[in-house]
Each structure stands twice: as structure tokens, then as C-alpha cells.
Amino acid sequence: MLFGVNLKNKLYKILISLTIIANLSIAKVYALSTDVFETGKLVDLITLSSFINYTDEQGHDYAKDQDTLSEFKASLQKFSQSNVKTAYREFNKLIHAYDNNDFLYFNLAYEFARMGLFSLAQNCIVQIDDRQIWVKQIENLKNCYFPCVTMSLDEEIYLAELYSDINYNNYCEESLDELSKNPKLLKKLDYANYIMALAYYKSNNYSKALTYINKAIGFDNSNLHYLAFKAQILSDDKKYKESLKIVDELLDKNLVLIKFNDSLNELKEYNLSKSIRNKYNSMYHSANYYFLKNDTQKSLRELNYVVSKKKKYYQAYTLMGLVHFKTGNIEKAKENLERSFLINKKYVPTLVGLGHVYYMIRDYSKASIFYKSAIKRDKNSYQAYLGLSVIALENKDIENASVYIQEAANIKSQHYIVNYIYSKIDKDREEQYLKTTLSLNPMFVKGWLNLAKLKFDNNLPELAQKYLYPVKLIAPDNEDYKQFLNTFNENSNINKL
């Protein structure tokens, strides 16, 4: 289940298990080892439309601030035990324990919104200082999760207790009985109807769940989480085509909230795998689904079976190549992408994938050939333009880098890599482009590092420290981060990180 019980089995995960943001209806592939591309996973396996660094599902605990993590865990444990009032007080105390830490504030806001503690989420939001980076994320967070009707604190706590009972203690029937005794609340609050839908859903009563989520949506259809939850209910009720329609409509909105859209893409592939009658096409989408869930073994198992029975299934070979690419096995990636290419020389994902492979082995000439071939087949293949712009930057060819990135921008201006490359080209507006980059994907490590370096070089160490903090949480073992940290800490006039 992807929507509805967003915190289930995440009790001991760091606040950073977020979504924070990138271009989310888009694709994620194993990153190229340059100043631009970073490790990630594929999201849109058809268009290969973006490179994203997003490490949430890798199974690592990136937080090094153990006091913060311990406090959050302890409070979350109380929340899971329906001791919501105590958890609320402790969460609120946690919010005010930090000074000027926008990254942490937004992560907390996101988690609180998913728990139904919207007043706490709002308390975090008002603490966020750098609106140039965070305003887009705040807007999307509110559109996705905040209810239409504002609740009183008592109502919020009451419904959060029911949420906890349903999620963690399996008190679905009791919660349904309790909330049914409050018809005025159901008539007044969209979120109360969502809680009813959640309880029925957890009881496998999909018909009733659909009735109440429709009532919640009826208050105001701008809450995207309600719509996504409706798609999940329909999918579990085996109404795959109806679910797919909602998912596609949500993906078309091009939100920048990673986990939200990652879950949408997972649900889309799951629906396709269940609704397509052709066995091998169904297995192909099942492989996509497992890949999105970061289960590469199951993905490869499905794909190996497909190609053992369908020798000419080039899409399966391409996906196999991308799975290997993501896991760092470049030779295997090259082998499978070349198999696909031998079968179909016009398939754009294969051409782009081979461009990535040859870039990785630093054969820029061949990489450029495949990127240009992809563009010839698809004028909107902005990921190929991105690849060409990066190669031009590697060759210090600023003129062509500018041409290629402008082509990419014409297709996808609101893309974080587009803005990041502009920051490398236009030094007069470097800070502006870096902040736009991070507004679209705050998990992009190199964006934070470059912004921190920019401030450090301009003799603004406190701001540099502020922009380094997200990297400490996301990727403390990043070599560029460690190197910069050493330089930073050598300055005796500033506090050590």
C-alpha cells in the first residue's frame, strides 16, 4: 500500500525520509560521476526524463545528529501508542530547539503533515527563512496534505489519536464506531472523512472507504493526497483503469515532492502490471514496479524471464541495462543496452542510456553520437540535451554548453539540472540559479555544496555553514563534503561543524 498509511513501518526512519523535492513525475537513473549527475533511481522508465539524487530507500541512516534523531524517535513512539497529546508537546519543543535551520524545519513540517499534525507543520513553516529555496516546496506540501477546513487544536489531536489507533494499533472498528458518533465533525471537516476512509480501507471495506474519501474530496478537490489515496483504494479494489486515470492526472501536475510522486509512479506501474492481459507486458511493468521500489533482484528476475521467452523484447533489455546502470555495474548496463540497440536502433531510452554509459567510461565522442541520435528521434529528449551540455562543460566549451542547455530549458525549464548547469555557465547569477536548483530538488547534494562554497569564498562562513547542514544529513560520507569540511574547519574564526 502506497498511500493512506504513510508512516507505517517508518517509525525509526530519519526525518529525511522525505520526499523532498525534485521533478517528480520524472525519471531517475544511476548518476553520472560529474559535477552534475549523482546516484539515483529510475522513476519514469519510458522517457528517462531526469537525473535525481534521492537516497531515501537505500536503507541508510544518514542522520549524525543523534540527539535530534533520538528525540524524534521517542516522540514518534508515543504518537504510535496514541499518546498524541504528549507527543504533540514534545514535537513542539523540538521545533523550537533549532536556530535558523530551514532544511530541518521543512522535513519536520512534511512529517507532521503526513501525521495529521497540521498546526505543528505550520509552526515549522513559519520558521523557514529562505523563501527563495523553500516557497515552492511549502506550496506543494500544503496542496498535497493540508486539509481544506482548518481544525481546532482539540479536533486535530482527536483525529490524530484515531489516525494512530488505525495505523499502529489496528483499532479500525473501534475508530469507526468512535467517529460515527461525531456526525457534526464528519459534516464539518474534510479530514474527518479522510480518517473514516482510512479506517474502512484498513478494514478492507473498499466500497465504504471510497464513499468517505469522495466526501473528503467533495469539500475541495485540491488536496492531492486525498486523490492519491482514492487511486490506491481503487487499485486495491482491482479497479485498475480507474486508478490509472487518477494517477496520470496527478502526475501531469508535475509536482516537486519526491516521495509523493515516487509513490504515484509505483502505483502506476503496479496498475499496469495487473491490468494488462499480455503476460510478458505485464511482467515488464511488474519489473518496473519492483525497480521503483528499489528491489533490483526481483526486477531482474522478472526481466530475465521475459527475455528468455521473448528474445526480441528490446524494452526489457533496456530496462535491464538501466537496472545495472543504477547499481553501478556499467559493463552489464552496456551489454544489455547494446542488445536492445541491435534489436531496435530507434528506441530513444536505449539511445539515451547508451549515451550515459559511454559518458561514464569517458568516451565523450560516442556518448555525443547516441545523445544526438536520441534527439533526432525525439526532439523533446531534453535528457539528451542535458548530456550534451555536460560533455560540453567537461570540454570547457561554454558556447555549446549554453546552446544545449537552452534547448533543454525550452523543453523543461523547471528542471533542477537545467538550472544547475546554468549556475556553472552564468557566474553573475550563480547564486540565483543554485537556489532555483535547490527549490526544485533540495536533496541535490552538489547544489548545497556549491552554494556553501560560494558563501565561504565571499567570506560569509555562517551562511556557508547553513548550506552545508543539509549535506551533513543527506550524505555525510560524500568526499567533496569531507574535503570542504576540512577547509571550513581550518578557519579558527568560525564554529566547527
C-alpha positions as CSV (number, residue, x, y, z in Angstrom):
1,M,0.0,0.0,0.0
2,L,1.4,3.3,-1.1
3,F,-1.0,6.0,0.2
4,G,-3.1,6.4,3.3
5,V,-0.8,5.0,5.9
6,N,2.3,7.0,5.0
7,L,4.1,6.4,8.3
8,K,3.6,2.7,8.6
9,N,6.9,0.8,9.1
10,K,8.8,4.1,9.2
11,L,8.8,4.5,12.9
12,Y,12.5,4.5,13.2
13,K,13.4,6.3,10.0
14,I,15.0,9.8,10.0
15,L,13.0,12.8,9.2
16,I,14.9,12.9,5.9
17,S,12.9,10.0,4.6
18,L,11.1,12.7,2.8
19,T,10.2,13.5,-0.3
20,I,11.8,16.5,-0.6
21,I,11.6,17.5,-3.9
22,A,12.6,17.1,-7.4
23,N,10.8,17.0,-10.6
24,L,8.7,14.1,-9.6
25,S,6.8,12.7,-12.5
26,I,10.1,12.1,-13.9
27,A,12.8,9.6,-14.2
28,K,15.7,8.7,-12.0
29,V,18.7,6.9,-13.2
30,Y,22.1,6.0,-11.8
31,A,24.0,9.2,-11.8
32,L,27.0,10.1,-13.9
33,S,30.1,10.8,-12.0
34,T,30.5,14.5,-12.7
35,D,29.8,17.8,-11.0
36,V,26.2,17.4,-12.3
37,F,24.9,13.9,-12.1
38,E,24.5,11.9,-8.9
39,T,23.3,8.4,-7.9
40,G,19.6,7.9,-8.1
41,K,17.0,5.5,-9.4
42,L,14.7,5.4,-12.3
43,V,11.2,6.8,-12.0
44,D,9.9,7.1,-15.5
45,L,11.2,4.1,-17.4
46,I,9.8,5.2,-20.7
47,T,11.2,8.7,-21.1
48,L,14.3,8.7,-18.9
49,S,13.3,12.3,-18.3
50,S,15.5,13.3,-15.4
51,F,18.5,12.7,-13.2
52,I,17.8,12.8,-9.5
53,N,19.8,12.2,-6.4
54,Y,17.4,10.7,-3.9
55,T,18.6,8.3,-1.3
56,D,15.6,7.6,0.9
57,E,15.1,3.9,0.2
58,Q,18.7,2.9,0.3
59,G,18.4,1.6,3.8
60,H,20.9,4.0,5.3
61,D,20.6,6.2,8.4
62,Y,22.1,9.5,7.3
63,A,21.4,11.5,10.4
64,K,24.5,12.1,12.5
65,D,22.8,14.3,15.0
66,Q,21.8,11.5,17.3
67,D,20.2,13.8,19.9
68,T,17.8,15.1,17.3
69,L,17.1,11.6,16.0
70,S,16.6,10.1,19.5
71,E,14.2,12.9,20.5
72,F,12.2,12.5,17.3
73,K,12.1,8.7,17.7
74,A,10.9,8.9,21.3
75,S,8.1,11.3,20.5
76,L,7.1,9.3,17.5
77,Q,6.9,6.2,19.6
78,K,4.5,8.0,21.9
79,F,2.5,9.1,18.9
80,S,2.3,5.5,17.7
81,Q,0.9,4.5,21.1
82,S,-1.9,7.1,20.8
83,N,-0.3,9.2,23.4
84,V,-0.7,12.1,21.0
85,K,-1.0,15.0,23.4
86,T,2.4,14.2,25.0
87,A,3.9,13.6,21.6
88,Y,2.5,16.9,20.4
89,R,4.1,18.8,23.3
90,E,7.5,17.1,22.7
91,F,7.3,17.7,18.9
92,N,6.5,21.4,19.5
93,K,9.5,21.6,21.8
94,L,11.7,20.0,19.2
95,I,10.7,22.7,16.6
96,H,12.0,25.5,18.8
97,A,15.2,23.7,19.7
98,Y,16.9,24.8,16.4
99,D,18.1,28.1,15.1
100,N,17.8,29.1,11.5
101,N,17.7,25.5,10.1
102,D,15.4,25.6,7.1
103,F,16.2,22.1,5.9
104,L,15.2,20.5,9.2
105,Y,12.2,22.7,9.6
106,F,10.8,21.6,6.2
107,N,11.5,18.0,6.9
108,L,9.7,18.2,10.2
109,A,6.8,20.1,8.5
110,Y,6.5,17.3,6.0
111,E,6.4,14.5,8.6
112,F,3.9,16.4,10.8
113,A,1.6,17.0,7.8
114,R,1.6,13.3,7.0
115,M,0.7,12.5,10.6
116,G,-2.2,15.0,10.6
117,L,-0.5,17.4,13.0
118,F,-1.0,20.4,10.7
119,S,-0.6,23.1,13.3
120,L,2.9,21.7,14.1
121,A,3.6,21.6,10.3
122,Q,2.6,25.3,10.1
123,N,4.7,26.1,13.1
124,C,7.7,24.7,11.2
125,I,6.8,26.5,8.0
126,V,6.8,29.9,9.7
127,Q,10.3,29.3,11.0
128,I,11.7,28.8,7.4
129,D,13.7,31.8,6.5
130,D,15.0,31.4,2.9
131,R,11.8,31.5,0.9
132,Q,13.6,31.6,-2.4
133,I,14.6,28.0,-1.9
134,W,11.6,26.7,0.1
135,V,8.5,28.6,-1.1
136,K,7.8,26.1,-3.9
137,Q,8.1,23.1,-1.5
138,I,5.9,24.8,1.0
139,E,3.2,25.4,-1.6
140,N,3.3,21.8,-2.8
141,L,3.3,20.4,0.7
142,K,0.2,22.3,1.5
143,N,-1.5,21.4,-1.8
144,C,-0.7,17.7,-1.1
145,Y,-1.6,17.3,2.5
146,F,-3.2,20.2,4.3
147,P,-7.0,19.9,4.7
148,C,-9.4,22.3,3.2
149,V,-11.1,23.1,6.5
150,T,-8.8,24.3,9.3
151,M,-9.3,22.4,12.5
152,S,-9.2,23.5,16.1
153,L,-6.3,22.0,18.2
154,D,-8.7,19.7,20.0
155,E,-10.1,18.4,16.8
156,E,-6.6,17.9,15.4
157,I,-5.5,16.0,18.4
158,Y,-8.7,13.9,18.5
159,L,-8.3,12.9,14.8
160,A,-4.6,12.3,15.2
161,E,-5.4,9.8,18.0
162,L,-7.7,8.0,15.7
163,Y,-5.1,8.0,13.0
164,S,-2.6,6.5,15.4
165,D,-5.1,3.9,16.5
166,I,-5.9,2.9,12.9
167,N,-2.3,2.9,11.7
168,Y,-0.4,1.4,14.6
169,N,-2.8,-0.5,16.8
170,N,-5.3,-1.9,14.3
171,Y,-8.2,-0.4,16.1
172,C,-10.2,0.1,12.9
173,E,-13.6,-1.0,14.1
174,E,-13.3,1.0,17.3
175,S,-12.2,4.1,15.4
176,L,-15.1,3.8,13.0
177,D,-17.5,3.4,15.9
178,E,-16.0,6.4,17.7
179,L,-16.0,8.7,14.7
180,S,-19.5,7.6,13.7
181,K,-20.7,9.1,17.0
182,N,-19.5,12.5,15.7
183,P,-21.7,13.3,12.7
184,K,-21.2,17.0,13.1
185,L,-17.4,16.5,12.8
186,L,-17.9,14.5,9.6
187,K,-20.2,17.1,8.2
188,K,-17.7,19.9,9.1
189,L,-14.3,18.5,8.4
190,D,-12.8,17.0,5.2
191,Y,-10.0,15.4,7.2
192,A,-12.5,13.6,9.5
193,N,-13.9,12.0,6.3
194,Y,-10.4,11.0,5.3
195,I,-9.9,9.3,8.7
196,M,-13.1,7.4,8.1
197,A,-12.0,6.4,4.7
198,L,-8.6,5.2,6.1
199,A,-10.3,3.1,8.8
200,Y,-12.6,1.4,6.2
201,Y,-9.6,0.9,3.9
202,K,-7.6,-0.8,6.6
203,S,-10.7,-3.0,7.3
204,N,-10.6,-4.0,3.5
205,N,-14.0,-2.4,3.1
206,Y,-13.1,-0.6,-0.1
207,S,-16.7,0.4,-1.0
208,K,-17.1,2.4,2.2
209,A,-13.6,3.7,2.0
210,L,-14.4,5.1,-1.4
211,T,-17.6,6.7,-0.2
212,Y,-15.8,8.6,2.5
213,I,-12.7,9.7,0.5
214,N,-15.2,11.0,-2.1
215,K,-16.8,13.0,0.7
216,A,-13.4,14.4,1.7
217,I,-12.6,15.3,-1.9
218,G,-16.1,16.9,-2.1
219,F,-15.1,19.6,0.3
220,D,-12.3,20.7,-2.0
221,N,-10.6,18.7,-4.7
222,S,-7.3,20.5,-4.2
223,N,-6.0,18.0,-1.6
224,L,-3.8,15.8,-3.8
225,H,-3.2,13.2,-1.1
226,Y,-6.9,12.5,-0.9
227,L,-6.9,11.9,-4.7
228,A,-3.9,9.7,-4.5
229,F,-5.5,7.7,-1.7
230,K,-8.6,7.3,-3.8
231,A,-6.4,5.9,-6.6
232,Q,-4.9,3.5,-4.0
233,I,-8.3,2.3,-2.9
234,L,-9.5,1.7,-6.4
235,S,-6.3,-0.2,-7.2
236,D,-6.7,-2.5,-4.2
237,D,-10.4,-2.9,-5.2
238,K,-9.0,-4.2,-8.6
239,K,-10.4,-1.1,-10.5
240,Y,-7.0,-0.6,-12.1
241,K,-8.1,1.6,-15.1
242,E,-10.0,4.0,-12.8
243,S,-7.0,4.2,-10.6
244,L,-4.6,4.8,-13.5
245,K,-6.7,7.7,-14.7
246,I,-6.3,9.5,-11.4
247,V,-2.6,8.7,-11.2
248,D,-2.0,10.1,-14.7
249,E,-3.9,13.2,-13.8
250,L,-1.8,13.7,-10.7
251,L,1.5,13.0,-12.5
252,D,0.6,15.6,-15.1
253,K,0.7,18.3,-12.4
254,N,4.5,17.9,-12.3
255,L,4.7,18.4,-8.6
256,V,8.1,18.7,-6.9
257,L,7.6,16.5,-3.9
258,I,9.7,13.4,-4.4
259,K,8.2,10.7,-2.2
260,F,4.6,11.7,-3.3
261,N,5.4,11.2,-7.0
262,D,7.6,8.2,-6.4
263,S,4.6,6.5,-4.9
264,L,2.4,7.6,-7.8
265,N,4.8,6.1,-10.3
266,E,4.9,2.9,-8.3
267,L,1.1,2.7,-8.2
268,K,1.0,3.4,-12.0
269,E,3.4,0.5,-12.8
270,Y,1.5,-1.8,-10.3
271,N,-1.8,-1.0,-12.0
272,L,-0.4,-1.6,-15.4
273,S,1.1,-4.9,-14.4
274,K,-2.3,-6.0,-13.1
275,S,-4.5,-4.6,-15.9
276,I,-2.5,-5.7,-19.0
277,R,-3.5,-9.1,-20.2
278,N,-0.4,-9.9,-22.2
279,K,1.8,-11.9,-19.7
280,Y,5.1,-10.5,-20.8
281,N,4.0,-6.9,-20.9
282,S,2.5,-7.4,-17.5
283,M,5.8,-8.8,-16.2
284,Y,7.7,-5.9,-17.8
285,H,5.6,-3.4,-15.8
286,S,5.9,-5.6,-12.7
287,A,9.7,-5.3,-13.2
288,N,9.3,-1.5,-13.4
289,Y,7.3,-1.6,-10.2
290,Y,10.0,-3.5,-8.3
291,F,12.7,-1.3,-9.7
292,L,10.9,1.8,-8.4
293,K,10.7,0.1,-5.0
294,N,14.4,-0.4,-5.2
295,D,14.1,-4.2,-5.3
296,T,16.5,-4.7,-8.2
297,Q,16.7,-8.5,-7.6
298,K,13.0,-9.0,-8.2
299,S,13.1,-6.6,-11.1
300,L,16.0,-8.5,-12.8
301,R,14.3,-11.8,-12.1
302,E,11.1,-10.7,-13.9
303,L,13.1,-9.3,-16.8
304,N,15.3,-12.3,-17.2
305,Y,12.2,-14.5,-17.5
306,V,10.7,-12.1,-20.1
307,V,13.8,-12.1,-22.4
308,S,14.2,-15.9,-22.0
309,K,10.8,-16.3,-23.6
310,K,10.8,-13.2,-25.8
311,K,14.2,-12.8,-27.4
312,K,13.3,-9.6,-29.2
313,Y,11.8,-7.7,-26.3
314,Y,14.1,-4.7,-26.6
315,Q,12.4,-2.7,-23.9
316,A,13.2,-5.4,-21.3
317,Y,16.9,-5.4,-22.3
318,T,16.9,-1.6,-22.0
319,L,15.4,-1.8,-18.5
320,M,17.9,-4.5,-17.5
321,G,20.6,-2.1,-18.7
322,L,19.2,0.7,-16.6
323,V,18.9,-1.6,-13.5
324,H,22.6,-2.5,-13.8
325,F,23.5,1.2,-14.5
326,K,21.7,2.2,-11.3
327,T,23.6,-0.3,-9.3
328,G,27.0,0.7,-10.7
329,N,27.6,-2.3,-13.0
330,I,28.4,-0.3,-16.1
331,E,29.7,-3.2,-18.1
332,K,26.4,-5.1,-17.6
333,A,24.5,-2.0,-18.4
334,K,26.4,-1.5,-21.6
335,E,25.9,-5.2,-22.6
336,N,22.1,-5.1,-22.2
337,L,21.6,-1.7,-23.8
338,E,23.7,-2.9,-26.8
339,R,21.5,-6.0,-27.0
340,S,18.4,-3.7,-27.1
341,F,20.1,-1.5,-29.7
342,L,20.8,-4.4,-32.0
343,I,17.1,-5.2,-32.0
344,N,15.8,-1.6,-32.3
345,K,18.1,1.2,-33.2
346,K,15.4,3.8,-32.8
347,Y,14.3,3.3,-29.2
348,V,15.0,6.6,-27.5
349,P,15.5,5.3,-23.9
350,T,18.2,2.9,-25.3
351,L,20.0,5.7,-27.2
352,V,20.0,7.9,-24.1
353,G,21.1,5.0,-21.9
354,L,24.0,4.3,-24.2
355,G,24.9,8.0,-24.1
356,H,25.1,7.7,-20.3
357,V,27.2,4.5,-20.5
358,Y,29.7,6.0,-22.8
359,Y,29.8,9.1,-20.8
360,M,30.6,7.1,-17.7
361,I,33.6,5.4,-19.4
362,R,34.6,8.8,-20.7
363,D,34.1,8.1,-24.4
364,Y,32.5,11.5,-25.0
365,S,32.6,11.1,-28.8
366,K,30.4,8.0,-28.7
367,A,28.2,9.4,-25.9
368,S,27.5,12.5,-28.1
369,I,26.6,10.3,-31.1
370,F,24.0,8.5,-29.1
371,Y,22.6,11.6,-27.5
372,K,22.3,13.3,-30.9
373,S,20.7,10.2,-32.3
374,A,18.1,10.3,-29.4
375,I,17.4,13.9,-30.3
376,K,17.0,13.1,-33.9
377,R,14.3,10.5,-32.9
378,D,12.7,12.7,-30.3
379,K,13.1,16.5,-30.4
380,N,11.8,16.7,-26.8
381,S,14.5,14.4,-25.4
382,Y,15.8,17.0,-23.0
383,Q,17.8,14.4,-21.1
384,A,19.9,14.0,-24.2
385,Y,20.4,17.8,-24.4
386,L,21.5,17.7,-20.7
387,G,24.0,15.0,-21.5
388,L,25.4,17.1,-24.4
389,S,25.6,20.2,-22.2
390,V,27.6,18.3,-19.6
391,I,30.0,16.9,-22.2
392,A,30.5,20.5,-23.5
393,L,31.2,21.7,-19.9
394,E,33.7,18.8,-19.5
395,N,35.4,20.1,-22.6
396,K,35.2,23.7,-21.4
397,D,33.1,24.5,-24.4
398,I,30.9,27.1,-22.8
399,E,29.4,28.2,-26.1
400,N,28.0,24.8,-27.0
401,A,27.1,24.1,-23.3
402,S,24.9,27.2,-23.4
403,V,23.3,26.2,-26.7
404,Y,22.5,22.7,-25.5
405,I,21.2,23.8,-22.1
406,Q,19.0,26.4,-23.7
407,E,17.4,23.6,-25.8
408,A,16.8,21.6,-22.6
409,A,15.3,24.7,-20.9
410,N,13.0,25.2,-23.9
411,I,11.6,21.8,-23.2
412,K,11.8,21.6,-19.4
413,S,12.7,25.0,-17.9
414,Q,11.6,23.9,-14.4
415,H,14.2,21.2,-14.0
416,Y,16.8,21.3,-11.4
417,I,19.7,20.1,-13.5
418,V,18.9,22.7,-16.1
419,N,19.3,25.4,-13.5
420,Y,22.3,23.8,-12.0
421,I,24.1,23.8,-15.4
422,Y,23.2,27.4,-15.8
423,S,24.8,28.1,-12.5
424,K,28.0,26.7,-13.9
425,I,27.8,28.9,-17.0
426,D,26.5,32.2,-15.8
427,K,28.6,33.1,-12.8
428,D,26.9,36.5,-12.4
429,R,23.7,34.7,-11.5
430,E,25.2,31.6,-9.9
431,E,23.5,32.1,-6.5
432,Q,20.1,32.6,-8.1
433,Y,20.4,29.5,-10.3
434,L,21.7,27.4,-7.4
435,K,18.7,28.4,-5.2
436,T,16.3,27.7,-8.0
437,T,18.0,24.3,-8.4
438,L,17.5,23.5,-4.7
439,S,13.9,24.8,-4.8
440,L,13.3,22.1,-7.3
441,N,15.3,19.4,-5.6
442,P,16.6,20.1,-2.1
443,M,18.2,16.6,-2.0
444,F,20.7,17.6,-4.7
445,V,24.0,17.5,-2.7
446,K,26.1,19.4,-5.2
447,G,23.7,22.3,-5.2
448,W,24.1,22.7,-1.5
449,L,27.9,22.2,-1.7
450,N,28.3,24.8,-4.4
451,L,26.1,27.3,-2.6
452,A,28.1,26.8,0.6
453,K,31.4,27.2,-1.3
454,L,30.1,30.4,-2.9
455,K,29.3,31.9,0.5
456,F,32.6,30.7,2.0
457,D,34.5,32.3,-0.8
458,N,32.7,35.5,-0.2
459,N,33.7,35.5,3.4
460,L,30.3,34.5,4.7
461,P,31.1,31.4,6.8
462,E,27.8,31.4,8.8
463,L,25.8,31.2,5.6
464,A,28.2,28.6,4.3
465,Q,27.6,26.6,7.4
466,K,23.9,26.9,7.0
467,Y,24.0,25.5,3.5
468,L,26.4,22.7,4.5
469,Y,24.0,21.3,7.1
470,P,21.7,19.5,4.6
471,V,24.7,17.6,3.2
472,K,25.5,16.5,6.7
473,L,22.1,14.8,6.9
474,I,21.8,13.6,3.3
475,A,25.3,12.4,2.5
476,P,27.9,12.8,5.3
477,D,30.3,10.4,3.6
478,N,30.4,12.5,0.4
479,E,34.0,13.1,-0.5
480,D,33.5,16.6,-1.7
481,Y,31.7,17.4,1.5
482,K,34.5,15.9,3.7
483,Q,37.1,17.9,1.7
484,F,35.2,21.2,2.1
485,L,34.5,20.4,5.7
486,N,38.2,20.2,6.4
487,T,38.8,23.5,4.7
488,F,35.9,25.0,6.6
489,N,37.1,23.8,10.0
490,E,40.6,25.0,9.4
491,N,39.3,28.5,9.8
492,S,39.8,29.2,13.5
493,N,37.4,32.2,13.5
494,I,34.3,30.1,13.0
495,N,32.5,27.3,14.8
496,K,33.4,23.8,13.8
497,L,30.7,21.7,12.0
